[in-house]
Amino acid sequence: MKKRAAYAKSWSQSAAERKESLAKIVADDVTYADPNTDRFGVDAFSSHMAQFQEDLRGAYCEMSGVKGHHNKTLVRWRLCSKDGGEIMQGASFATLNDDGKFTSFSGLFRANIYFQNGLGGIFRNSTGHGPKKT
């Protein structure tokens, strides 16, 4: 569970701190996907986190209900604004390799919540053109 806490913290770290933290907890070929985007590799993932910080200055996640077994984890989380107000709730599923590094993350949440709240930036699809249509 310490790795999950380090992962959550990495979303708020400076680029240098995040690079050091991610090197310890994620595989180089890590994948990240949520309803609006998908990223491959630690550099693309870190860039996504940087864009999150730019778009949602001061926002942070609170984790609850962390569960795990057989190199898999599931966590419920709450995205909060810098003043502590809830922006949204979601869950994330992750897998780890035999070395204990995360190999994949899947974020699960209502995709259009950001646009309803006027928070467009990072929540573009992988082409950078708004939410994916389903």
C-alpha positions as a Python dict, from the first residue, in 0.01 Angstrom:
ca = {
    (1, 'M'): (0, 0, 0),
    (2, 'K'): (302, 228, 40),
    (3, 'K'): (350, 219, -337),
    (4, 'R'): (-9, 333, -389),
    (5, 'A'): (53, 627, -155),
    (6, 'A'): (375, 712, -342),
    (7, 'Y'): (182, 691, -671),
    (8, 'A'): (-91, 925, -544),
    (9, 'K'): (173, 1171, -420),
    (10, 'S'): (350, 1168, -759),
    (11, 'W'): (51, 1347, -915),
    (12, 'S'): (141, 1655, -703),
    (13, 'Q'): (522, 1647, -724),
    (14, 'S'): (754, 1870, -923),
    (15, 'A'): (895, 1722, -1245),
    (16, 'A'): (1225, 1629, -1078),
    (17, 'E'): (1059, 1474, -773),
    (18, 'R'): (808, 1291, -992),
    (19, 'K'): (1082, 1148, -1215),
    (20, 'E'): (1266, 1013, -910),
    (21, 'S'): (949, 876, -754),
    (22, 'L'): (819, 711, -1072),
    (23, 'A'): (1158, 546, -1131),
    (24, 'K'): (1110, 363, -800),
    (25, 'I'): (748, 257, -843),
    (26, 'V'): (660, 211, -1213),
    (27, 'A'): (801, 1, -1496),
    (28, 'D'): (955, 189, -1791),
    (29, 'D'): (679, 56, -2018),
    (30, 'V'): (394, 147, -1780),
    (31, 'T'): (53, 209, -1935),
    (32, 'Y'): (-210, 451, -1810),
    (33, 'A'): (-569, 472, -1935),
    (34, 'D'): (-882, 651, -1824),
    (35, 'P'): (-1206, 737, -2007),
    (36, 'N'): (-1039, 1031, -2181),
    (37, 'T'): (-682, 927, -2255),
    (38, 'D'): (-425, 653, -2278),
    (39, 'R'): (-49, 683, -2233),
    (40, 'F'): (239, 441, -2288),
    (41, 'G'): (575, 469, -2114),
    (42, 'V'): (694, 651, -1808),
    (43, 'D'): (776, 976, -1992),
    (44, 'A'): (429, 1005, -2147),
    (45, 'F'): (271, 919, -1813),
    (46, 'S'): (479, 1182, -1634),
    (47, 'S'): (383, 1440, -1898),
    (48, 'H'): (18, 1359, -1838),
    (49, 'M'): (68, 1418, -1466),
    (50, 'A'): (236, 1753, -1539),
    (51, 'Q'): (-61, 1859, -1752),
    (52, 'F'): (-295, 1754, -1468),
    (53, 'Q'): (-104, 1985, -1234),
    (54, 'E'): (-126, 2272, -1478),
    (55, 'D'): (-498, 2228, -1540),
    (56, 'L'): (-600, 2162, -1180),
    (57, 'R'): (-360, 2369, -972),
    (58, 'G'): (-358, 2255, -612),
    (59, 'A'): (-591, 1959, -672),
    (60, 'Y'): (-514, 1638, -490),
    (61, 'C'): (-649, 1286, -443),
    (62, 'E'): (-765, 1122, -123),
    (63, 'M'): (-749, 743, -132),
    (64, 'S'): (-982, 506, 48),
    (65, 'G'): (-1072, 142, 27),
    (66, 'V'): (-733, 20, -98),
    (67, 'K'): (-739, -353, -171),
    (68, 'G'): (-484, -578, -333),
    (69, 'H'): (-379, -934, -407),
    (70, 'H'): (-176, -1129, -665),
    (71, 'N'): (2, -820, -800),
    (72, 'K'): (-325, -633, -853),
    (73, 'T'): (-470, -336, -664),
    (74, 'L'): (-798, -150, -655),
    (75, 'V'): (-846, 183, -484),
    (76, 'R'): (-1136, 423, -452),
    (77, 'W'): (-1039, 788, -458),
    (78, 'R'): (-1177, 1136, -439),
    (79, 'L'): (-1034, 1424, -644),
    (80, 'C'): (-1039, 1743, -438),
    (81, 'S'): (-983, 2105, -530),
    (82, 'K'): (-715, 2299, -347),
    (83, 'D'): (-978, 2423, -100),
    (84, 'G'): (-1083, 2064, -21),
    (85, 'G'): (-1406, 2062, -220),
    (86, 'E'): (-1485, 1742, -403),
    (87, 'I'): (-1447, 1758, -780),
    (88, 'M'): (-1532, 1393, -840),
    (89, 'Q'): (-1499, 1035, -718),
    (90, 'G'): (-1352, 739, -899),
    (91, 'A'): (-1158, 416, -872),
    (92, 'S'): (-830, 294, -1013),
    (93, 'F'): (-713, -57, -1092),
    (94, 'A'): (-342, -131, -1123),
    (95, 'T'): (-115, -427, -1191),
    (96, 'L'): (241, -483, -1071),
    (97, 'N'): (524, -694, -1210),
    (98, 'D'): (723, -949, -1012),
    (99, 'D'): (969, -673, -916),
    (100, 'G'): (686, -488, -743),
    (101, 'K'): (666, -203, -994),
    (102, 'F'): (337, -86, -1140),
    (103, 'T'): (291, -192, -1502),
    (104, 'S'): (-55, -51, -1569),
    (105, 'F'): (-316, 185, -1430),
    (106, 'S'): (-680, 212, -1532),
    (107, 'G'): (-874, 509, -1397),
    (108, 'L'): (-1250, 469, -1380),
    (109, 'F'): (-1473, 774, -1350),
    (110, 'R'): (-1745, 963, -1532),
    (111, 'A'): (-1564, 1100, -1836),
    (112, 'N'): (-1756, 1423, -1888),
    (113, 'I'): (-1744, 1550, -1530),
    (114, 'Y'): (-1448, 1775, -1607),
    (115, 'F'): (-1621, 1950, -1891),
    (116, 'Q'): (-1929, 2010, -1674),
    (117, 'N'): (-1700, 2172, -1418),
    (118, 'G'): (-1505, 2370, -1679),
    (119, 'L'): (-1186, 2166, -1632),
    (120, 'G'): (-1098, 2068, -1987),
    (121, 'G'): (-718, 2059, -2022),
    (122, 'I'): (-571, 1717, -1941),
    (123, 'F'): (-896, 1543, -1995),
    (124, 'R'): (-859, 1535, -2372),
    (125, 'N'): (-834, 1202, -2548),
    (126, 'S'): (-500, 1068, -2665),
    (127, 'T'): (-517, 1283, -2979),
    (128, 'G'): (-570, 1595, -2766),
    (129, 'H'): (-913, 1679, -2909),
    (130, 'G'): (-1165, 1643, -2626),
    (131, 'P'): (-1332, 1343, -2471),
    (132, 'K'): (-1356, 1021, -2665),
    (133, 'K'): (-1696, 957, -2811),
    (134, 'T'): (-1854, 624, -2727),
}
